[in-house]
């Protein structure tokens, strides 16, 4: 499978929201609890510094996306944050890695100096392995920092990578 990533368009909103909502509804990786509809999805995706949509070049279907935005403001405004979502039936095909690699390039283009992930859930083994492979640094562990969908808490492990 070949994947091409481009900025989100109006025609991508519904598919992107569906993929985003899958992760939200799973309740094991994203902190959000509210799903997106067309209107809130359009507003959310357009409010980011960049929303990248991954499309299978053979089928034209959207298979994943990422959002990129500042992690903070002012003196910490050079640090960005991102979230990644891959359609559940497409996971395990290195789409997430393609999204993260594209995000790193896009973050540099937008002038960010550091990409930081605030809340990588300790049970998200595929994300942890990918971030290690790509050279991210773990910042430590925040015990019980993430409430899972079933109500129990898991640790979170913030990560960062310098983009210079």
Phi and psi in degrees as a GROMACS rama.xvg file:
@    title "Ramachandran Plot"
@    xaxis  label "Phi"
@    yaxis  label "Psi"
@TYPE xy
-106.707  136.208  UNK-2
-120.683  134.71  UNK-3
-118.046  135.146  UNK-4
-114.664  127.859  UNK-5
-137.297  166.223  UNK-6
-64.3638  147.93  UNK-7
-63.9858  144.95  UNK-8
-120.042  169.205  UNK-9
-55.8694  -36.7804  UNK-10
-70.16  -14.8056  UNK-11
-92.646  -10.9062  UNK-12
-56.4415  -50.167  UNK-13
-62.1224  -47.6643  UNK-14
-65.3866  -41.086  UNK-15
-63.5289  -43.8491  UNK-16
-62.7879  -39.2223  UNK-17
-61.0195  -43.816  UNK-18
-67.2134  -45.1294  UNK-19
-57.504  -46.1626  UNK-20
-63.9902  -32.0665  UNK-21
-57.2783  -45.5136  UNK-22
-69.1499  -42.1478  UNK-23
-60.1492  -46.5318  UNK-24
-68.0287  -30.7756  UNK-25
-59.7101  -36.4014  UNK-26
69.7112  25.9585  UNK-27
-126.127  1.80946  UNK-28
-140.542  -41.8899  UNK-29
-94.8264  143.034  UNK-30
-73.782  -21.0682  UNK-31
-63.4755  146.718  UNK-32
-115.764  -18.557  UNK-33
-94.4117  135.14  UNK-34
-84.2774  167.739  UNK-35
-102.864  140.144  UNK-36
-104.579  -173.486  UNK-37
-59.5852  -46.2197  UNK-38
-67.8962  -49.0794  UNK-39
-69.3839  -31.7477  UNK-40
-65.4032  -45.421  UNK-41
-60.1548  -44.6838  UNK-42
-64.1715  -46.4961  UNK-43
-62.3185  -51.7094  UNK-44
-66.2334  -35.95  UNK-45
-76.3751  -17.8652  UNK-46
-80.597  -8.91876  UNK-47
-79.3465  160.121  UNK-48
-62.3783  -36.2211  UNK-49
-159.048  137.385  UNK-50
-120.082  116.667  UNK-51
-100.48  134.223  UNK-52
-113.849  125.944  UNK-53
-94.4463  124.686  UNK-54
-119.573  134.764  UNK-55
-69.8239  118.242  UNK-56
-69.9391  -18.5316  UNK-57
-81.3272  -41.5778  UNK-58
-102.729  -19.0651  UNK-59
80.8469  -1.23919  UNK-60
-77.7452  145.583  UNK-61
-79.1809  126.778  UNK-62
-116.088  -8.52976  UNK-63
-176.623  174.977  UNK-64
-161.503  166.268  UNK-65
-144.265  154.705  UNK-66
-116.5  144.498  UNK-67
-135.042  132.45  UNK-68
-160.489  164.63  UNK-69
-60.3784  143.415  UNK-70
-82.7571  -23.5961  UNK-71
-155.849  -167.741  UNK-72
-125.325  172.81  UNK-73
56.7385  -123.861  UNK-74
-66.1187  -13.5107  UNK-75
-111.169  11.3275  UNK-76
-68.1912  -10.3277  UNK-77
-82.0734  -5.06835  UNK-78
-99.2067  127.542  UNK-79
-111.173  170.163  UNK-80
-136.417  152.825  UNK-81
-146.639  157.448  UNK-82
-134.849  146.53  UNK-83
-126.759  141.707  UNK-84
-139.094  129.809  UNK-85
-119.561  135.852  UNK-86
-54.4592  135.485  UNK-87
-57.5895  -35.3773  UNK-88
-80.7274  0.138209  UNK-89
-113.777  1.41458  UNK-90
-68.7746  152.099  UNK-91
87.1781  8.25842  UNK-92
-112.445  18.4416  UNK-93
68.7458  18.1848  UNK-94
-66.9341  -40.3815  UNK-95
-58.7909  -43.5034  UNK-96
-62.4613  -41.9039  UNK-97
-61.6356  -41.1451  UNK-98
-63.1189  -46.6244  UNK-99
-64.735  -44.1772  UNK-100
-61.3726  -42.4695  UNK-101
-63.8647  -41.5883  UNK-102
-60.9327  -41.078  UNK-103
-60.9453  -44.7662  UNK-104
-64.4762  -45.4431  UNK-105
-64.7035  -39.6792  UNK-106
-61.6598  -41.9872  UNK-107
-61.4993  -45.7244  UNK-108
-58.2129  -34.9083  UNK-109
-83.5824  -0.783795  UNK-110
91.6547  9.31276  UNK-111
-76.3857  150.408  UNK-112
-106.99  -21.0245  UNK-113
-141.662  139.498  UNK-114
-110.195  121.902  UNK-115
-123.174  137.85  UNK-116
-108.661  120.539  UNK-117
-80.0798  -30.0251  UNK-118
-144.518  67.0543  UNK-119
-81.4761  115.707  UNK-120
-69.7756  134.278  UNK-121
-61.4069  -20.5321  UNK-122
-88.4362  -3.76298  UNK-123
-85.8173  74.4274  UNK-124
-61.888  -36.6325  UNK-125
-67.3928  -40.6146  UNK-126
-65.2257  -44.3918  UNK-127
-60.4974  -42.0701  UNK-128
-66.2346  -40.7663  UNK-129
-64.521  -45.8661  UNK-130
-64.7375  -35.4619  UNK-131
-64.4067  -46.1125  UNK-132
-58.2284  -38.337  UNK-133
-86.4752  -0.913703  UNK-134
91.8571  17.1932  UNK-135
-69.6484  152.336  UNK-136
-105.247  132.418  UNK-137
-76.4076  139.283  UNK-138
-98.9193  -1.26184  UNK-139
126.471  -166.127  UNK-140
-127.983  133.765  UNK-141
-104.922  107.197  UNK-142
-62.2266  134.183  UNK-143
55.541  37.3667  UNK-144
-83.5797  -8.31697  UNK-145
-132.105  124.835  UNK-146
-89.6131  115.626  UNK-147
-73.0289  164.363  UNK-148
-56.8129  -33.9256  UNK-149
-82.2608  0.443275  UNK-150
99.4476  -16.0163  UNK-151
-82.434  163.952  UNK-152
-108.714  142.931  UNK-153
-122.42  157.417  UNK-154
-71.1471  154.724  UNK-155
-119.726  150.95  UNK-156
-128.075  96.4639  UNK-157
-62.5163  146.513  UNK-158
-133.73  158.351  UNK-159
-150.592  162.062  UNK-160
-143.359  137.664  UNK-161
-79.2612  138.835  UNK-162
-99.7447  -2.11697  UNK-163
